Amino acid sequence: MSFVLYALTTEKAVGAIERDNKLTFIVEGKAKKAEVKKEIEAKYGEKVVSVNTLHTLDGRKKAVVRFERAGAASDLAAKLKLI
């Protein structure tokens, strides 16, 4: 089962890519942090340091993923055509 739906491209999310080496994804509501981490590592081949999740007011679930390698978020964002 795929837990990660798509990457978020808000102004704040794009700022986190450059500043904090983080990407923000919208995930399934029942997804757990460990499941998101495992899927991101398998799908994109980058080591994940941490995953923080939160529920938005409109009912979606966000996962903010921080990568180990410096510049990994920028490379992945370019690969996904976010920036």
Legacy VTK file of the C-alpha trace (Angstrom):
# vtk DataFile Version 3.0
C-alpha trace
ASCII
DATASET POLYDATA
POINTS 83 float
0.000 0.000 0.000
1.244 3.452 -0.887
1.044 5.909 1.997
2.645 8.945 0.310
0.203 10.728 -1.997
2.107 13.790 -3.278
4.646 16.458 -2.348
3.410 19.840 -1.135
4.582 23.024 -2.861
3.522 25.878 -0.612
5.822 28.828 0.051
6.634 27.495 3.518
7.338 23.973 2.196
9.687 25.271 -0.511
11.516 27.395 2.077
12.067 24.294 4.220
13.681 22.528 1.261
16.441 25.117 1.000
16.743 26.044 4.677
16.233 22.789 6.607
16.779 19.971 4.061
13.110 18.935 4.480
10.348 17.941 2.082
6.644 18.048 2.935
4.317 15.324 1.679
0.581 14.735 1.935
0.081 11.177 3.173
-2.795 8.796 3.911
-4.650 9.588 7.125
-3.794 6.219 8.690
-0.089 6.332 7.789
2.377 5.976 10.639
5.752 7.735 10.785
7.705 4.490 10.368
5.648 3.537 7.300
6.227 6.942 5.700
9.967 6.744 6.430
10.244 3.262 4.940
8.340 4.233 1.794
10.332 7.451 1.197
13.652 5.623 1.641
12.590 2.811 -0.711
11.000 5.065 -3.337
13.655 7.788 -3.540
16.814 6.088 -2.228
17.661 8.764 0.357
18.276 8.173 4.072
15.576 9.807 6.246
16.586 11.273 9.624
13.139 12.181 10.948
9.461 12.307 10.055
7.030 14.705 11.747
3.323 14.371 11.039
0.368 16.663 11.601
-3.286 16.892 10.650
-4.395 20.026 8.842
-7.661 21.831 9.472
-9.053 20.600 6.162
-8.583 16.954 7.200
-5.393 16.068 5.359
-2.298 14.602 6.986
1.124 16.125 6.309
4.493 14.472 6.821
7.581 16.679 7.046
10.597 14.539 6.158
14.188 15.548 6.995
16.991 13.904 5.025
20.448 12.909 6.220
22.537 13.956 3.201
23.009 17.702 2.775
21.181 18.865 -0.345
19.084 15.704 -0.652
15.803 17.627 -0.366
16.858 20.033 -3.140
17.897 17.175 -5.416
14.659 15.306 -4.780
12.562 18.457 -5.306
14.242 19.009 -8.672
13.673 15.354 -9.571
9.984 15.680 -8.642
9.801 19.016 -10.528
8.724 20.977 -7.447
11.338 23.713 -7.899
LINES 1 84
83 0 1 2 3 4 5 6 7 8 9 10 11 12 13 14 15 16 17 18 19 20 21 22 23 24 25 26 27 28 29 30 31 32 33 34 35 36 37 38 39 40 41 42 43 44 45 46 47 48 49 50 51 52 53 54 55 56 57 58 59 60 61 62 63 64 65 66 67 68 69 70 71 72 73 74 75 76 77 78 79 80 81 82
